[in-house]
């Protein structure tokens, strides 16, 4: 799903999700360091694209939010 969205090969996207890779959404670039150009911290790509959506879904289910 994300490889299609970012228009990169699936194998390259898998590499981006693991390890020290960060996505700077504000500037729409991938980074190896955990800071954006304004020195603000970035979340790891795995957390941004995998863990956060899973946690949002789990919390919504636990809260009974069916929307």
Gaussian input, Z-matrix of N, CA and C with variables (Angstrom, degrees):
# hf/3-21g

backbone

0 1
 N
 C     1     B1
 C     2     B2     1     A1
 N     3     B3     2     A2     1     D1
 C     4     B4     3     A3     2     D2
 C     5     B5     4     A4     3     D3
 N     6     B6     5     A5     4     D4
 C     7     B7     6     A6     5     D5
 C     8     B8     7     A7     6     D6
 N     9     B9     8     A8     7     D7
 C    10    B10     9     A9     8     D8
 C    11    B11    10    A10     9     D9
 N    12    B12    11    A11    10    D10
 C    13    B13    12    A12    11    D11
 C    14    B14    13    A13    12    D12
 N    15    B15    14    A14    13    D13
 C    16    B16    15    A15    14    D14
 C    17    B17    16    A16    15    D15
 N    18    B18    17    A17    16    D16
 C    19    B19    18    A18    17    D17
 C    20    B20    19    A19    18    D18
 N    21    B21    20    A20    19    D19
 C    22    B22    21    A21    20    D20
 C    23    B23    22    A22    21    D21
 N    24    B24    23    A23    22    D22
 C    25    B25    24    A24    23    D23
 C    26    B26    25    A25    24    D24
 N    27    B27    26    A26    25    D25
 C    28    B28    27    A27    26    D26
 C    29    B29    28    A28    27    D27
 N    30    B30    29    A29    28    D28
 C    31    B31    30    A30    29    D29
 C    32    B32    31    A31    30    D30
 N    33    B33    32    A32    31    D31
 C    34    B34    33    A33    32    D32
 C    35    B35    34    A34    33    D33
 N    36    B36    35    A35    34    D34
 C    37    B37    36    A36    35    D35
 C    38    B38    37    A37    36    D36
 N    39    B39    38    A38    37    D37
 C    40    B40    39    A39    38    D38
 C    41    B41    40    A40    39    D39
 N    42    B42    41    A41    40    D40
 C    43    B43    42    A42    41    D41
 C    44    B44    43    A43    42    D42
 N    45    B45    44    A44    43    D43
 C    46    B46    45    A45    44    D44
 C    47    B47    46    A46    45    D45
 N    48    B48    47    A47    46    D46
 C    49    B49    48    A48    47    D47
 C    50    B50    49    A49    48    D48
 N    51    B51    50    A50    49    D49
 C    52    B52    51    A51    50    D50
 C    53    B53    52    A52    51    D51
 N    54    B54    53    A53    52    D52
 C    55    B55    54    A54    53    D53
 C    56    B56    55    A55    54    D54
 N    57    B57    56    A56    55    D55
 C    58    B58    57    A57    56    D56
 C    59    B59    58    A58    57    D57
 N    60    B60    59    A59    58    D58
 C    61    B61    60    A60    59    D59
 C    62    B62    61    A61    60    D60
 N    63    B63    62    A62    61    D61
 C    64    B64    63    A63    62    D62
 C    65    B65    64    A64    63    D63
 N    66    B66    65    A65    64    D64
 C    67    B67    66    A66    65    D65
 C    68    B68    67    A67    66    D66
 N    69    B69    68    A68    67    D67
 C    70    B70    69    A69    68    D68
 C    71    B71    70    A70    69    D69
 N    72    B72    71    A71    70    D70
 C    73    B73    72    A72    71    D71
 C    74    B74    73    A73    72    D72
 N    75    B75    74    A74    73    D73
 C    76    B76    75    A75    74    D74
 C    77    B77    76    A76    75    D75
 N    78    B78    77    A77    76    D76
 C    79    B79    78    A78    77    D77
 C    80    B80    79    A79    78    D78
 N    81    B81    80    A80    79    D79
 C    82    B82    81    A81    80    D80
 C    83    B83    82    A82    81    D81
 N    84    B84    83    A83    82    D82
 C    85    B85    84    A84    83    D83
 C    86    B86    85    A85    84    D84
 N    87    B87    86    A86    85    D85
 C    88    B88    87    A87    86    D86
 C    89    B89    88    A88    87    D87
 N    90    B90    89    A89    88    D88
 C    91    B91    90    A90    89    D89
 C    92    B92    91    A91    90    D90
 N    93    B93    92    A92    91    D91
 C    94    B94    93    A93    92    D92
 C    95    B95    94    A94    93    D93
 N    96    B96    95    A95    94    D94
 C    97    B97    96    A96    95    D95
 C    98    B98    97    A97    96    D96
 N    99    B99    98    A98    97    D97
 C   100   B100    99    A99    98    D98
 C   101   B101   100   A100    99    D99
 N   102   B102   101   A101   100   D100
 C   103   B103   102   A102   101   D101
 C   104   B104   103   A103   102   D102
 N   105   B105   104   A104   103   D103
 C   106   B106   105   A105   104   D104
 C   107   B107   106   A106   105   D105
 N   108   B108   107   A107   106   D106
 C   109   B109   108   A108   107   D107
 C   110   B110   109   A109   108   D108
 N   111   B111   110   A110   109   D109
 C   112   B112   111   A111   110   D110
 C   113   B113   112   A112   111   D111
 N   114   B114   113   A113   112   D112
 C   115   B115   114   A114   113   D113
 C   116   B116   115   A115   114   D114
 N   117   B117   116   A116   115   D115
 C   118   B118   117   A117   116   D116
 C   119   B119   118   A118   117   D117
 N   120   B120   119   A119   118   D118
 C   121   B121   120   A120   119   D119
 C   122   B122   121   A121   120   D120
 N   123   B123   122   A122   121   D121
 C   124   B124   123   A123   122   D122
 C   125   B125   124   A124   123   D123
 N   126   B126   125   A125   124   D124
 C   127   B127   126   A126   125   D125
 C   128   B128   127   A127   126   D126
 N   129   B129   128   A128   127   D127
 C   130   B130   129   A129   128   D128
 C   131   B131   130   A130   129   D129
 N   132   B132   131   A131   130   D130
 C   133   B133   132   A132   131   D131
 C   134   B134   133   A133   132   D132
 N   135   B135   134   A134   133   D133
 C   136   B136   135   A135   134   D134
 C   137   B137   136   A136   135   D135
 N   138   B138   137   A137   136   D136
 C   139   B139   138   A138   137   D137
 C   140   B140   139   A139   138   D138
 N   141   B141   140   A140   139   D139
 C   142   B142   141   A141   140   D140
 C   143   B143   142   A142   141   D141
 N   144   B144   143   A143   142   D142
 C   145   B145   144   A144   143   D143
 C   146   B146   145   A145   144   D144
 N   147   B147   146   A146   145   D145
 C   148   B148   147   A147   146   D146
 C   149   B149   148   A148   147   D147
 N   150   B150   149   A149   148   D148
 C   151   B151   150   A150   149   D149
 C   152   B152   151   A151   150   D150
 N   153   B153   152   A152   151   D151
 C   154   B154   153   A153   152   D152
 C   155   B155   154   A154   153   D153
 N   156   B156   155   A155   154   D154
 C   157   B157   156   A156   155   D155
 C   158   B158   157   A157   156   D156
 N   159   B159   158   A158   157   D157
 C   160   B160   159   A159   158   D158
 C   161   B161   160   A160   159   D159
 N   162   B162   161   A161   160   D160
 C   163   B163   162   A162   161   D161
 C   164   B164   163   A163   162   D162
 N   165   B165   164   A164   163   D163
 C   166   B166   165   A165   164   D164
 C   167   B167   166   A166   165   D165
 N   168   B168   167   A167   166   D166
 C   169   B169   168   A168   167   D167
 C   170   B170   169   A169   168   D168
 N   171   B171   170   A170   169   D169
 C   172   B172   171   A171   170   D170
 C   173   B173   172   A172   171   D171
 N   174   B174   173   A173   172   D172
 C   175   B175   174   A174   173   D173
 C   176   B176   175   A175   174   D174
 N   177   B177   176   A176   175   D175
 C   178   B178   177   A177   176   D176
 C   179   B179   178   A178   177   D177
 N   180   B180   179   A179   178   D178
 C   181   B181   180   A180   179   D179
 C   182   B182   181   A181   180   D180
 N   183   B183   182   A182   181   D181
 C   184   B184   183   A183   182   D182
 C   185   B185   184   A184   183   D183
 N   186   B186   185   A185   184   D184
 C   187   B187   186   A186   185   D185
 C   188   B188   187   A187   186   D186
 N   189   B189   188   A188   187   D187
 C   190   B190   189   A189   188   D188
 C   191   B191   190   A190   189   D189
 N   192   B192   191   A191   190   D190
 C   193   B193   192   A192   191   D191
 C   194   B194   193   A193   192   D192
 N   195   B195   194   A194   193   D193
 C   196   B196   195   A195   194   D194
 C   197   B197   196   A196   195   D195
 N   198   B198   197   A197   196   D196
 C   199   B199   198   A198   197   D197
 C   200   B200   199   A199   198   D198

   B1=1.4457
   B2=1.5359
   B3=1.3306
   B4=1.4653
   B5=1.5208
   B6=1.3266
   B7=1.4637
   B8=1.5262
   B9=1.3092
   B10=1.4584
   B11=1.5222
   B12=1.3129
   B13=1.4704
   B14=1.5287
   B15=1.3414
   B16=1.4534
   B17=1.5351
   B18=1.3363
   B19=1.4590
   B20=1.5296
   B21=1.3501
   B22=1.4618
   B23=1.5244
   B24=1.3186
   B25=1.4631
   B26=1.5270
   B27=1.3283
   B28=1.4636
   B29=1.5236
   B30=1.3221
   B31=1.4690
   B32=1.5315
   B33=1.3126
   B34=1.4653
   B35=1.5273
   B36=1.3220
   B37=1.4663
   B38=1.5150
   B39=1.3242
   B40=1.4597
   B41=1.5299
   B42=1.3180
   B43=1.4670
   B44=1.5253
   B45=1.3217
   B46=1.4716
   B47=1.5327
   B48=1.3299
   B49=1.4690
   B50=1.5228
   B51=1.3200
   B52=1.4589
   B53=1.5107
   B54=1.3015
   B55=1.4591
   B56=1.5211
   B57=1.3104
   B58=1.4613
   B59=1.5193
   B60=1.3100
   B61=1.4586
   B62=1.5203
   B63=1.3067
   B64=1.4607
   B65=1.5185
   B66=1.3371
   B67=1.4562
   B68=1.5125
   B69=1.3089
   B70=1.4643
   B71=1.5268
   B72=1.3251
   B73=1.4635
   B74=1.5299
   B75=1.3128
   B76=1.4711
   B77=1.5259
   B78=1.3260
   B79=1.4631
   B80=1.5205
   B81=1.3325
   B82=1.4605
   B83=1.5275
   B84=1.3469
   B85=1.4641
   B86=1.5191
   B87=1.3309
   B88=1.4541
   B89=1.5195
   B90=1.3257
   B91=1.4589
   B92=1.5278
   B93=1.3104
   B94=1.4653
   B95=1.5222
   B96=1.3262
   B97=1.4577
   B98=1.5268
   B99=1.3156
   B100=1.4583
   B101=1.5144
   B102=1.3351
   B103=1.4600
   B104=1.5173
   B105=1.3398
   B106=1.4563
   B107=1.5288
   B108=1.3350
   B109=1.4635
   B110=1.5258
   B111=1.3403
   B112=1.4608
   B113=1.5237
   B114=1.3525
   B115=1.4679
   B116=1.5351
   B117=1.3297
   B118=1.4714
   B119=1.5227
   B120=1.3429
   B121=1.4725
   B122=1.5292
   B123=1.3157
   B124=1.4644
   B125=1.5179
   B126=1.3215
   B127=1.4682
   B128=1.5312
   B129=1.3185
   B130=1.4657
   B131=1.5326
   B132=1.3089
   B133=1.4613
   B134=1.5231
   B135=1.3378
   B136=1.4570
   B137=1.5285
   B138=1.3158
   B139=1.4679
   B140=1.5247
   B141=1.3204
   B142=1.4595
   B143=1.5243
   B144=1.3234
   B145=1.4607
   B146=1.5239
   B147=1.3447
   B148=1.4645
   B149=1.5288
   B150=1.3115
   B151=1.4766
   B152=1.5313
   B153=1.3291
   B154=1.4702
   B155=1.5332
   B156=1.3515
   B157=1.4711
   B158=1.5329
   B159=1.3376
   B160=1.4636
   B161=1.5263
   B162=1.3208
   B163=1.4681
   B164=1.5261
   B165=1.3286
   B166=1.4759
   B167=1.5259
   B168=1.3182
   B169=1.4584
   B170=1.5272
   B171=1.3322
   B172=1.4568
   B173=1.5267
   B174=1.3223
   B175=1.4730
   B176=1.5147
   B177=1.3253
   B178=1.4620
   B179=1.5258
   B180=1.3207
   B181=1.4612
   B182=1.5184
   B183=1.3381
   B184=1.4584
   B185=1.5322
   B186=1.3360
   B187=1.4619
   B188=1.5273
   B189=1.3323
   B190=1.4610
   B191=1.5168
   B192=1.3201
   B193=1.4532
   B194=1.5260
   B195=1.3108
   B196=1.4561
   B197=1.5305
   B198=1.3022
   B199=1.4595
   B200=1.4967
   A1=110.14
   A2=116.71
   A3=119.47
   A4=112.27
   A5=117.87
   A6=119.01
   A7=110.12
   A8=117.44
   A9=121.33
   A10=110.33
   A11=116.47
   A12=121.00
   A13=111.33
   A14=117.30
   A15=121.14
   A16=112.80
   A17=116.47
   A18=123.42
   A19=112.07
   A20=114.78
   A21=120.71
   A22=107.93
   A23=115.95
   A24=120.47
   A25=110.33
   A26=115.12
   A27=120.60
   A28=111.88
   A29=117.10
   A30=120.03
   A31=111.19
   A32=117.63
   A33=120.88
   A34=110.52
   A35=116.86
   A36=119.97
   A37=110.14
   A38=117.25
   A39=121.02
   A40=110.50
   A41=116.94
   A42=120.67
   A43=111.04
   A44=116.82
   A45=121.10
   A46=111.30
   A47=117.42
   A48=120.22
   A49=112.65
   A50=118.25
   A51=121.21
   A52=110.32
   A53=116.11
   A54=120.77
   A55=112.67
   A56=114.79
   A57=121.42
   A58=111.04
   A59=115.86
   A60=122.33
   A61=108.42
   A62=115.45
   A63=121.72
   A64=108.40
   A65=116.30
   A66=119.68
   A67=108.12
   A68=115.78
   A69=122.74
   A70=106.95
   A71=116.47
   A72=121.35
   A73=111.74
   A74=116.49
   A75=120.87
   A76=110.66
   A77=116.72
   A78=121.61
   A79=113.12
   A80=116.78
   A81=124.26
   A82=112.93
   A83=114.81
   A84=120.81
   A85=109.29
   A86=115.71
   A87=122.43
   A88=107.61
   A89=116.60
   A90=121.12
   A91=109.81
   A92=115.67
   A93=121.92
   A94=110.40
   A95=117.50
   A96=121.09
   A97=109.26
   A98=116.94
   A99=121.88
   A100=115.38
   A101=116.81
   A102=120.20
   A103=109.70
   A104=116.27
   A105=118.84
   A106=108.85
   A107=117.67
   A108=119.01
   A109=112.68
   A110=117.50
   A111=122.05
   A112=111.70
   A113=116.01
   A114=122.98
   A115=114.06
   A116=117.27
   A117=121.29
   A118=108.15
   A119=116.93
   A120=119.34
   A121=112.62
   A122=114.67
   A123=122.19
   A124=108.90
   A125=116.17
   A126=121.24
   A127=108.53
   A128=116.05
   A129=119.93
   A130=109.68
   A131=116.12
   A132=121.44
   A133=111.13
   A134=118.20
   A135=121.40
   A136=110.17
   A137=116.90
   A138=120.66
   A139=111.00
   A140=116.29
   A141=121.11
   A142=112.43
   A143=117.25
   A144=120.70
   A145=115.11
   A146=118.68
   A147=120.52
   A148=111.50
   A149=117.16
   A150=120.81
   A151=113.24
   A152=117.78
   A153=119.95
   A154=112.56
   A155=119.28
   A156=118.51
   A157=113.41
   A158=117.08
   A159=120.14
   A160=110.05
   A161=117.06
   A162=120.73
   A163=112.08
   A164=117.28
   A165=120.75
   A166=110.54
   A167=115.75
   A168=120.63
   A169=110.94
   A170=117.33
   A171=121.27
   A172=110.86
   A173=117.34
   A174=120.24
   A175=111.73
   A176=117.32
   A177=120.93
   A178=110.96
   A179=116.38
   A180=120.67
   A181=111.03
   A182=116.26
   A183=120.76
   A184=111.89
   A185=117.36
   A186=121.84
   A187=112.33
   A188=117.12
   A189=120.98
   A190=113.27
   A191=117.14
   A192=121.72
   A193=108.57
   A194=116.78
   A195=121.33
   A196=113.49
   A197=117.63
   A198=120.07
   A199=108.29
   D1=-48.29
   D2=-178.27
   D3=-72.13
   D4=-31.74
   D5=178.94
   D6=-64.87
   D7=-35.99
   D8=176.02
   D9=-67.80
   D10=-44.32
   D11=-178.86
   D12=-61.21
   D13=-44.09
   D14=-177.47
   D15=-90.26
   D16=-2.78
   D17=178.33
   D18=56.65
   D19=48.24
   D20=174.11
   D21=-130.65
   D22=162.47
   D23=-179.28
   D24=-63.02
   D25=148.73
   D26=-179.16
   D27=-59.38
   D28=-40.16
   D29=-179.24
   D30=-64.84
   D31=-38.24
   D32=177.92
   D33=-68.97
   D34=-36.96
   D35=178.13
   D36=-65.23
   D37=-39.59
   D38=177.76
   D39=-60.56
   D40=-39.83
   D41=177.27
   D42=-64.84
   D43=-37.05
   D44=-179.49
   D45=-67.65
   D46=-31.37
   D47=-176.87
   D48=-76.77
   D49=-18.80
   D50=-177.45
   D51=-111.75
   D52=144.35
   D53=176.21
   D54=90.08
   D55=-158.32
   D56=-176.69
   D57=-89.05
   D58=71.11
   D59=177.74
   D60=-125.56
   D61=139.27
   D62=-176.68
   D63=-133.79
   D64=144.67
   D65=176.20
   D66=-110.21
   D67=121.74
   D68=177.67
   D69=-91.13
   D70=95.02
   D71=-175.16
   D72=-65.63
   D73=-34.60
   D74=-179.31
   D75=-60.91
   D76=-44.46
   D77=-178.90
   D78=-99.92
   D79=-3.02
   D80=178.15
   D81=55.19
   D82=49.82
   D83=177.66
   D84=-137.46
   D85=153.98
   D86=174.10
   D87=-88.87
   D88=142.84
   D89=-179.92
   D90=-131.84
   D91=151.66
   D92=175.04
   D93=-92.67
   D94=-26.02
   D95=177.93
   D96=-94.36
   D97=156.88
   D98=-173.87
   D99=-88.02
   D100=19.05
   D101=179.44
   D102=-127.75
   D103=143.69
   D104=174.59
   D105=-82.18
   D106=-176.86
   D107=-175.56
   D108=-70.35
   D109=-13.90
   D110=175.15
   D111=-94.50
   D112=11.72
   D113=179.86
   D114=66.89
   D115=21.59
   D116=175.77
   D117=-90.90
   D118=142.26
   D119=-177.63
   D120=-69.22
   D121=145.67
   D122=177.32
   D123=-113.23
   D124=150.06
   D125=175.09
   D126=-83.18
   D127=149.40
   D128=176.82
   D129=-61.53
   D130=150.19
   D131=-178.15
   D132=-58.81
   D133=-40.47
   D134=179.90
   D135=-58.82
   D136=-44.11
   D137=179.88
   D138=-65.55
   D139=-43.89
   D140=-177.82
   D141=-64.43
   D142=-44.74
   D143=-171.28
   D144=-100.45
   D145=-16.16
   D146=-178.14
   D147=-117.82
   D148=-60.70
   D149=-173.66
   D150=-67.26
   D151=-46.98
   D152=-177.50
   D153=-59.31
   D154=-46.06
   D155=176.81
   D156=-61.88
   D157=-38.09
   D158=178.68
   D159=-65.38
   D160=-44.58
   D161=179.19
   D162=-64.15
   D163=-39.70
   D164=177.15
   D165=-60.44
   D166=-45.62
   D167=-179.92
   D168=-63.28
   D169=-46.35
   D170=-179.46
   D171=-62.17
   D172=-43.61
   D173=179.57
   D174=-64.15
   D175=-40.41
   D176=178.33
   D177=-62.63
   D178=-42.25
   D179=178.94
   D180=-64.40
   D181=-45.44
   D182=-179.11
   D183=-65.41
   D184=-32.05
   D185=179.26
   D186=-82.49
   D187=-7.71
   D188=-179.95
   D189=79.40
   D190=16.23
   D191=179.43
   D192=-81.42
   D193=102.73
   D194=-175.28
   D195=-81.53
   D196=-12.91
   D197=178.87
   D198=-76.98

